[in-house]
Amino acid sequence: MKLGIPRIRWWILALVSSGILCAALVPLQVESRDVLFEIPAGTWAKRRAGVDAEILPSEIRLVLGLSDILVLKNLDEVPQIFGPTLIMPGQSFRLPFNVASEYQFECTAHASGQMKVIVAEGPTTPWSRLRFRAQHFATRVVSL
Amino acid sequence: MRRLPRGSWWALVSVLLTAAMNVGCQGESYRSGVFDPPRQAPDFELEGSHGAPIALSNYRGKVVALAFGFSHCPRICPVTLSRLAEVDKSLGGLAKDLQVVFVTVDPERDTPGRLREFLGFFDADFRGATGESSKLDALQHAYGVVANRVLSEDKKLKYEVHHSTSIYLIDKQGVLRLLVPFGEPAEDIAHDVKRLLDT
């Protein structure tokens, strides 16, 4: 019996180590890289009536390879400027990002008229993958 | 059991191979911003840089890369136009099916002659458009282009125009399909132009 306990410890250690190794080496895969934001119907009317209608975050954070496609859908009755381009009512605009950087856009859906998109490097090294998965796991545990 | 003739097997294999190749192609997406559903690109008729009036509808059957800027632009427009010249070169024989149109946001200084000279530094086939301020303002509005005149730090220039920096890609039917943000590599733009030429 005394000999059995260390053997179990070794097994547990091997299991944990292989889990960590897998988490560090296996590339991350996501079902969709789209990050959708909708400009709801009535945004323009509310703003015209003087109501503060901040419906999009003034800062959007994306991660290369994981969530690097910004999708903006205009459900409002009037065209909205983003990008700077005009998105017509009912139209969507899908913009993929390939370079990690900070992008400043004009955006009429914001009261400030500006929107910042921050694109961060994706976890490509074993250490960054491990850290990303650990953070993701921790977030899920906290949300339970 | 009846055996199929030898020719039928080859036909079946080629059909399956074509289907497999098409599946691969469907997965490949555009690298620029995509409008869904796309809309007809707002048309215009302005003074052309090469003597004749210029209209977007003149270029049906070609993909049009439409950019807004001005010839005194110190930083942005030279980069955009150099990149488009690079795209044009990389297209080889397909370059004749791409038309670059540069619409000024500074009609006061950008005469047709000035635009012709400026665009000639990048590619002799690029075309410029200028005209009355009211017409240009309406066009900017139709595309969602922002342009504001500001005092320049360079005393020789007097003023600059801060303007939208994206390129609009319009397909052969005159439909506004894609928006290329400033700084996209020429390779990615060429990829999207080729795809538009295939549609």
Boltz contact constraints between the chains, C-beta under 6 A:
constraints:
  - contact:
      token1: [A, 81]
      token2: [B, 144]
      max_distance: 6.0
  - contact:
      token1: [A, 84]
      token2: [B, 144]
      max_distance: 6.0
  - contact:
      token1: [A, 84]
      token2: [B, 146]
      max_distance: 6.0
  - contact:
      token1: [A, 84]
      token2: [B, 164]
      max_distance: 6.0
  - contact:
      token1: [A, 85]
      token2: [B, 144]
      max_distance: 6.0
  - contact:
      token1: [A, 85]
      token2: [B, 179]
      max_distance: 6.0
  - contact:
      token1: [A, 86]
      token2: [B, 144]
      max_distance: 6.0
  - contact:
      token1: [A, 88]
      token2: [B, 39]
      max_distance: 6.0
  - contact:
      token1: [A, 92]
      token2: [B, 36]
      max_distance: 6.0
  - contact:
      token1: [A, 93]
      token2: [B, 33]
      max_distance: 6.0
  - contact:
      token1: [A, 93]
      token2: [B, 35]
      max_distance: 6.0
  - contact:
      token1: [A, 94]
      token2: [B, 34]
      max_distance: 6.0
  - contact:
      token1: [A, 95]
      token2: [B, 33]
      max_distance: 6.0
  - contact:
      token1: [A, 106]
      token2: [B, 146]
      max_distance: 6.0
